Amino acid sequence: MIELKSVSKKFNGQHGVLKAVDDISLSIEKNELFGVIGESGAGKSTLLRFINALEKPDDGQVLVDGVDVQQLTKKELRLHQKKISMIFQQFNLLSNKTVEENIHLPLEMYDYKHFLPMETVLDFVVLKDKRHSYPAELSGGQKQRVGIARALITRPTILLCDEPTSALDQSTTKEIVDVLKKAHQQFGMTVVIVTHELEVIKELCTRAAVIEEGKLIDTIQVKRKKEQKEFQTYHQRALEVLGDA
């Protein structure tokens, strides 16, 4: 379980102090597909980075499986971060490395005893025929599938996704959503996805937190097709928060 308890974070901006996260509390269950939705600058990515300790809150606690992340020693923090993978908006691939080499990068950074074979992840993201290609030779969807394979090869227990579809068109977004859904089902991870796209939340997540200007507005159970009427209430609520209503 991931627990954020009254976390807050301030940054110094051009116009003074910005409160990126303002006293937010959330609980994310083990193996849950959890979404965080809000407009740009709402504090979503900062909240995500608390989980793998790339950012530290000024106030509050971040607990993962009951352990306070802020109290970890350097060695313990390294072990904690080994269990977590990230998928990024802009793919973060090295242009001078092939698909296979990009996927292999995490294994060069840490000593993983239990990782997925390269053939398994290439097959999972349907990129066996692109293993020797370079990022410049790939489409946006293919680049993100490389990013997903790189995240999966370490067999993480937590997968953090920071706007993984916002650089993609609608048809490619559906493709990536399907891959992420399949990854969750096959590998049994806790998945936390930050996005401003309502359809991504609808297709992927069981629950979603709606964030506005650093504050938690609501945590909503996402309803499936058989409960479409109830989901529409969430849809309207989210639209209001995002300023599109």
C-alpha positions as CSV (number, residue, x, y, z in Angstrom):
1,M,0.0,0.0,0.0
2,I,1.1,3.6,-0.7
3,E,0.0,6.2,1.7
4,L,0.5,10.0,1.4
5,K,-0.4,11.7,4.7
6,S,-0.9,15.4,4.6
7,V,1.9,16.0,2.2
8,S,2.8,19.5,1.1
9,K,5.5,21.0,-1.2
10,K,6.5,24.6,-2.0
11,F,8.8,25.8,-4.8
12,N,10.2,29.3,-5.4
13,G,8.8,30.6,-8.7
14,Q,9.0,33.7,-10.8
15,H,6.1,35.2,-8.9
16,G,7.1,34.1,-5.4
17,V,6.5,30.9,-3.5
18,L,4.3,28.3,-5.3
19,K,2.5,25.7,-3.2
20,A,2.7,22.8,-5.7
21,V,1.1,20.3,-3.3
22,D,-1.1,21.5,-0.5
23,D,-1.9,19.1,2.4
24,I,-2.9,16.0,0.3
25,S,-3.7,12.6,1.8
26,L,-4.2,9.5,-0.4
27,S,-4.2,5.8,0.0
28,I,-3.4,3.5,-2.9
29,E,-4.0,-0.2,-2.5
30,K,-1.5,-2.9,-3.5
31,N,-1.9,-3.9,-7.2
32,E,-4.4,-1.0,-7.8
33,L,-4.6,0.9,-11.0
34,F,-4.8,4.5,-9.6
35,G,-5.1,7.7,-11.5
36,V,-4.3,11.3,-10.6
37,I,-6.0,13.8,-12.9
38,G,-5.8,17.6,-13.2
39,E,-4.7,20.4,-15.4
40,S,-1.0,21.3,-16.1
41,G,0.6,22.7,-13.0
42,A,-1.9,21.2,-10.6
43,G,0.8,19.3,-8.7
44,K,0.3,15.8,-10.1
45,S,3.8,15.1,-11.1
46,T,5.2,16.3,-7.8
47,L,2.8,14.0,-6.0
48,L,4.0,11.1,-8.2
49,R,7.7,11.8,-7.5
50,F,7.1,11.7,-3.7
51,I,6.5,7.9,-4.1
52,N,10.0,7.1,-5.4
53,A,11.6,9.9,-3.4
54,L,12.7,12.0,-6.4
55,E,11.0,14.8,-4.5
56,K,10.6,15.1,-0.7
57,P,7.6,16.8,0.8
58,D,8.2,19.8,3.1
59,D,5.5,18.4,5.4
60,G,3.7,15.1,5.8
61,Q,4.6,11.5,5.4
62,V,5.0,9.1,2.4
63,L,4.6,5.5,3.4
64,V,5.1,2.5,1.1
65,D,4.2,-0.8,2.6
66,G,4.2,0.9,6.0
67,V,7.7,2.3,5.7
68,D,8.3,6.0,5.9
69,V,10.3,6.8,2.7
70,Q,11.8,9.9,4.2
71,Q,13.4,8.0,7.0
72,L,15.3,5.5,4.8
73,T,19.1,5.4,4.8
74,K,20.9,5.8,1.5
75,K,21.2,2.1,1.1
76,E,17.6,1.5,2.0
77,L,16.5,4.2,-0.4
78,R,18.4,2.6,-3.2
79,L,16.6,-0.7,-2.5
80,H,13.3,1.1,-2.4
81,Q,13.9,2.8,-5.8
82,K,14.9,-0.5,-7.4
83,K,11.4,-1.7,-6.9
84,I,9.9,1.3,-8.7
85,S,9.9,2.0,-12.5
86,M,8.7,5.2,-14.3
87,I,7.2,5.9,-17.7
88,F,7.6,9.4,-19.0
89,Q,5.7,11.8,-21.3
90,Q,8.7,12.4,-23.6
91,F,9.9,8.8,-23.6
92,N,13.4,9.7,-22.3
93,L,15.3,7.4,-24.7
94,L,18.9,7.7,-25.6
95,S,19.2,8.6,-29.3
96,N,22.6,6.9,-29.7
97,K,21.4,3.5,-28.4
98,T,19.2,0.9,-30.1
99,V,15.8,-0.2,-28.8
100,E,17.4,-3.2,-27.1
101,E,20.2,-1.1,-25.5
102,N,17.6,1.5,-24.2
103,I,15.5,-1.3,-22.6
104,H,18.6,-2.8,-21.0
105,L,19.8,0.5,-19.4
106,P,18.2,-0.1,-15.9
107,L,20.0,-3.4,-15.6
108,E,23.3,-1.5,-16.0
109,M,22.4,1.0,-13.3
110,Y,21.5,-1.5,-10.6
111,D,22.2,-5.1,-9.8
112,Y,18.9,-6.9,-10.4
113,K,18.8,-10.6,-9.5
114,H,15.3,-11.2,-10.9
115,F,14.6,-9.5,-14.1
116,L,12.6,-10.3,-17.3
117,P,14.5,-11.7,-20.3
118,M,14.9,-9.3,-23.2
119,E,13.0,-11.6,-25.5
120,T,10.0,-11.5,-23.1
121,V,9.7,-7.7,-22.9
122,L,10.4,-7.3,-26.6
123,D,7.6,-9.8,-27.4
124,F,5.3,-8.2,-24.8
125,V,5.5,-4.7,-26.5
126,V,5.7,-6.2,-30.0
127,L,9.0,-4.8,-30.9
128,K,11.2,-7.8,-31.7
129,D,11.6,-6.6,-35.3
130,K,12.8,-3.2,-34.0
131,R,15.4,-4.4,-31.5
132,H,18.3,-3.0,-33.5
133,S,16.5,0.3,-34.6
134,Y,17.3,3.7,-33.1
135,P,14.7,6.1,-31.6
136,A,14.8,8.4,-34.6
137,E,13.5,5.4,-36.7
138,L,10.5,4.8,-34.5
139,S,7.0,6.3,-34.3
140,G,5.8,8.0,-31.1
141,G,3.8,4.9,-30.1
142,Q,6.9,2.6,-30.7
143,K,9.1,4.9,-28.6
144,Q,6.6,4.7,-25.7
145,R,6.5,1.0,-26.0
146,V,10.3,1.0,-25.7
147,G,9.8,3.1,-22.5
148,I,7.2,0.6,-21.2
149,A,9.6,-2.4,-21.9
150,R,12.4,-0.6,-20.1
151,A,10.2,0.0,-17.1
152,L,9.0,-3.7,-17.1
153,I,12.3,-5.4,-17.5
154,T,13.2,-4.9,-13.8
155,R,9.9,-6.5,-12.7
156,P,8.9,-3.5,-10.5
157,T,6.3,-3.8,-7.8
158,I,5.2,-0.1,-8.5
159,L,4.9,1.5,-11.9
160,L,4.7,5.3,-12.0
161,C,3.4,6.8,-15.3
162,D,3.8,10.5,-15.8
163,E,1.5,11.7,-18.7
164,P,2.5,8.6,-20.7
165,T,0.0,9.4,-23.6
166,S,0.0,13.2,-23.8
167,A,2.5,13.3,-26.6
168,L,0.5,10.8,-28.7
169,D,-2.5,11.0,-31.0
170,Q,-5.8,9.4,-30.1
171,S,-5.3,6.1,-31.9
172,T,-1.8,5.6,-30.5
173,T,-3.1,6.6,-27.0
174,K,-5.5,3.7,-27.1
175,E,-2.7,1.4,-28.1
176,I,-0.5,2.5,-25.2
177,V,-3.5,2.3,-22.8
178,D,-4.1,-1.3,-23.9
179,V,-0.4,-2.2,-23.3
180,L,-0.4,-0.7,-19.8
181,K,-3.7,-2.5,-19.0
182,K,-2.1,-5.8,-20.2
183,A,1.1,-5.1,-18.2
184,H,-1.0,-4.6,-15.0
185,Q,-2.9,-7.8,-15.6
186,Q,0.2,-9.9,-16.5
187,F,2.7,-8.6,-14.0
188,G,0.5,-7.6,-11.0
189,M,2.1,-4.3,-10.2
190,T,0.6,-1.2,-8.4
191,V,0.2,1.3,-11.2
192,V,-0.1,5.1,-10.5
193,I,-0.8,7.1,-13.6
194,V,-0.8,10.9,-13.8
195,T,-2.7,12.4,-16.7
196,H,-5.0,15.3,-17.8
197,E,-6.8,12.9,-20.2
198,L,-10.2,11.7,-18.9
199,E,-10.5,8.9,-21.4
200,V,-7.2,7.4,-20.2
201,I,-8.5,7.4,-16.6
202,K,-11.8,5.9,-17.7
203,E,-10.1,3.0,-19.6
204,L,-7.3,2.2,-17.1
205,C,-8.1,3.1,-13.6
206,T,-10.3,1.8,-10.8
207,R,-10.0,5.0,-8.8
208,A,-8.8,8.5,-9.5
209,A,-7.8,11.6,-7.4
210,V,-8.8,14.9,-8.9
211,I,-6.2,17.6,-8.2
212,E,-6.6,21.4,-8.6
213,E,-3.9,24.0,-7.8
214,G,-2.1,21.6,-5.5
215,K,-5.3,20.5,-3.6
216,L,-7.2,17.2,-3.6
217,I,-10.7,18.0,-4.8
218,D,-12.1,14.5,-4.6
219,T,-11.1,10.8,-4.9
220,I,-13.6,9.0,-7.2
221,Q,-14.4,5.4,-8.0
222,V,-14.2,5.1,-11.8
223,K,-17.3,3.3,-13.1
224,R,-17.3,0.9,-16.0
225,K,-19.7,0.6,-19.0
226,K,-22.4,-1.1,-17.0
227,E,-22.3,1.9,-14.6
228,Q,-22.0,4.5,-17.3
229,K,-24.5,6.9,-15.7
230,E,-22.4,7.0,-12.5
231,F,-19.2,7.6,-14.4
232,Q,-20.9,10.5,-16.2
233,T,-21.2,12.3,-12.9
234,Y,-17.4,11.9,-12.5
235,H,-16.9,13.0,-16.0
236,Q,-18.8,16.2,-15.5
237,R,-17.0,16.8,-12.2
238,A,-13.6,16.3,-13.7
239,L,-14.5,18.7,-16.6
240,E,-15.4,21.4,-14.1
241,V,-12.1,20.9,-12.3
242,L,-10.2,21.0,-15.6
243,G,-12.0,24.2,-16.6
244,D,-13.5,22.7,-19.8
245,A,-17.2,22.8,-18.7
